[in-house]
Amino acid sequence: MIMPFDSALPDIAWPAAVSGRGMATLSLLFQLERTQWWPADRLRDGQQAQLKRLLAHATRHVPFYRRRLGKLADADGEAFWQGWRELPLLTRQDVRQAGDDLMSRALPDGHGERTEVYTSGSTGKPIHAVRSDLWLLMWSAVTVREHLWHGRDFSGKLAAIRESTAGKALYPDGEHLDNWGFSTADIFRTAPCVSLNITTPVDDQLKWLLREEPDYLLTHPTMLDRLLRRSAETGLRPRKLRQVLTISEILAPGLRELCRAEWGAPVVDTYSTRETGYLALQCPQADHYHLQSETVLVEILDPAGRPCAPGEIGRVIVTPLHNLAMPLLRYDVGDHAEVGAPCPCGRGLPVIRRILGRRQNMLRAAEGERWPLLSSDDIGKLLALAPIRQYQFAQTHLDRIEVRLQAERMLTDGEKRGVVGWARAKFGQEFRIDLAFPAELSRTTSGKFEDFVCLL
């Protein structure tokens, strides 16, 4: 595919004179195109070189770290990694309590201005973070890398159903933008992007998609699931979709297959957090994920704090490599993930086989914790029992689960018994199942929705 580079100068048509910010992004992409093929040990050496600079800056300019890091920035080789593994993890509670002490008192030349961001608070404890312009440039490069990895045609229309701000991108028109966003438009000519508020009723979302006829759709997995099921019920299907891009939530098992069956489009998932940026992108040749080693160090640790081997599940510990405005060193994001084996595609970037979510999404029982893993097939069986429009499961006690439902009408006694039986079969016969019918099942301020939460 010929890249449609966009010239920033109206009197220069070819070769395109890309904008200054676009040129900076292109210089990073030029490097990323090569580093993705480096072997693991060479990537690790590059991470160590950048970490040493990050540690030296944090020791000098960030009050929180002045007595926490010792002489680690002076160590080399395996001695560095040994000292690194001994650093205490940074928890969300640490970030909240540290406040301004985690902010850098000075930024080096070239890192630009600072911007603030707030996490969605899906854990009940939102985080206030600060990022630099330089960090945002790295983020832009990975954004474009993801488009290029998955071969997107920039002349296609992009639709996004993710906006959650009250009063924005409202049905029926939504919002119309000239391009796919500054990261991509700084370099390439793109088709327009259209946006719709995620709180729009699902039937109206389908009507909007049919009217807009996008080539690509960006949304959250739980919303995609609802759209696909309603599409199957009504027969209303967007006809031009080439890919569906999912973000922000855990991708349920079976959702990829459901999307191919109903819409004939593949799902491409991305793993990121607001405070740390991109963590992993889906491999262009497989459904697993490649860690973005050039911009972030991700450790997946077992309960003893040791690195997990392929096939093992552990906590996700993250260190953004370039955000000197607010260094987050060994930050426990609260997620769990499974390590994968090296990828046959040849990229040296480490593999995450699957992302399982936060501890608050784990079912707790007398014998321990486990992931409920609500698959697309599980949900399909539930929805076949009654005219359910939306659902959520909340563990309220060690032996009790509340099934929260929104339905088209009041459920019959037989339907209620069917739902209770489904829940016992799914979660365990030892649980008491309570049915609840709240007026609303709300999303977070960023539009996320969790279908299972543990309130213990």
Buried (B, 14 or more C-beta within 10 A) or exposed (E): EEEBBBBBEEEEEEEBBBBEBBEBBBEBBEEBEEBBEBEEEEBBEBBBEBBBBBBBBBBEBBBBBEEBBEEBBEBEEEEBBEBBEEBEBBBBEBBEEBEEEBBBEEBEEEBBEBEEEEBBEBBEEBBBBBBBBBBBBBBBBBBBBBBBBBEBEBEBBBBBBBBBEEEEBBBEEBBEBEBBBBBBBBBBBBBBBBBBBBBBEBEEBBBBBEEBEBBBBBBBBBBBBBBBBBBBEEEBBBEEBBBBBBBBBBBBBBBBEBBEEBBEBBBBBBBBBBBBBBBBBBBBEBBBBBBBBBBBBBBBBBEEEEEBEEEBBBBBBBBBBBBBBBBBBBBBBBBBBBBBEBBEBEBBBBBBBBBBBBBBBBBBBEEEEEBBBBBBEBBBEBBEBBEBBBBBBBBBEEEEBBBBBBBEEEBEEEBBEBBBEBBBEBBBEEBEBBEEEEEEBEBBBBBBBBBBBBEE
